[in-house]
Amino acid sequence: MRLKTIEKLCCPFDKADLQLTVITTDDTGEKVIEGFLICNECQRLYPIMKGIPIMNPDEFREFDLERPVLERWQRYLDGKTIDDTFRVVEISDVPSKTQLNVLPDALPAVKPQK
């Protein structure tokens, strides 16, 4: 998907602007091959896979099918995680892993202090 086209997209739920995170581009750097869009208002995450933004309504998305990709992208979320409603949330805001079905690798590893 071309970067110029992405600039014209908005969240299908609340029509808010989307923030783009690019993971891979084509050789020219003008087309996003892999990445994701996050709504500035509702914090929904929309993946871009093989150049196509996946912006289906929640009822037509399956968290378990998207889980492998979301886990791979976890490092791009700056200490945040994705809950089972496809929203980006602070890890500290997640009450328990079982209630919101937080990605298993979302919690940061505790490093021993020297």
N, C-alpha and C positions, 0 to 999 in steps of 0.2 A: 504494500500500500504506500502510495506516495505521501511524503510529509505534508505537502500542500493540501491533500485531501483530508488528512487527519485533522488539520486545523479547522475544518468546516464541521466536524462532528460534535455532537453534544450528547449528554446522557439521555437515553430514551425514556427514563422515568421522570426526571425533574428538569430536564432541558438545561442543566448547568454545564459549565465548561469542564473539559477533561484534561487531565495532566498526563503527558506521555512519558513513558520510560522505554527507551530503546535498548534492546539487548543485542540484536544483530541487524545489519543492513545489507543491501546488495553491494556490489563492487563500487558503484558510483556514490553510495551514501545517500541517495535520494529516496530510496524505498525501504520501508521498515519490513523486515522479514519476520522477526520475532520481537515481542515486547508486550507491553500492556498499557491500558488507559485506566486512570482512576478518576472518578467523578469528584469534583471539588466540594460538592454539597453532600451527597449521600454516601460517599466513600466506596461505592461499588467498583469492583475491579473487572475490567473487560480485557481478556487476552487477545493478542494479535499473534496468529499462528499461520505460518507460510504466507504472510502478507495480508491475511484476512482478519479484520476485527470481529470477534465473536460478541455480539451485543444482543443476544436473545433475552427475552424476559426470564426472570428467575424460575418460573414454573417449567420452563423448557431446558433448563440447565441441570446437569447432574454433577454434584460436588465430587463424588467418588471418581468420575471419569476425568475431571479436571485436576484432581489431587496431584498426580505425578508432575504435571507442569507447574502447578502452584508451588509445590515443594522445591522444585528446581529454581524457581524465581525468588524464593524466600530471602535470599541475601540482598536483593535489590529493594527491599521494603524498609530499610533503615530501622531495624529493631521492632517492626510491627509484624502482624500476622494477618491471616485471612480467616474469617469465620465461615460457617457453612451457609451463610446468606450472601457470600461473595463480597463481603465488605471488609475493608482494611481497618483493623483496630489495633490499639496499643496492646502489647502483650500483657501489661499490668491491668488492663480492663477486662481481661478474660477471666471469669470467675472460676472455671474449672475446665479441664480438657474434655470431660465427658459432656458437659452441658452444651458447649458450642461446637464440639467436634473440631477443635483446633488442630492444625497440622502437627503431626508428632514431632517433627524436627524444628518447630517454630520457636521453642523456648531456647534461649541462649545457654550454651554450656558454661558452667561455673569454672573459672580458672583458679587454681590454687594461688594464694598470695605468698610472696616470698618474704 
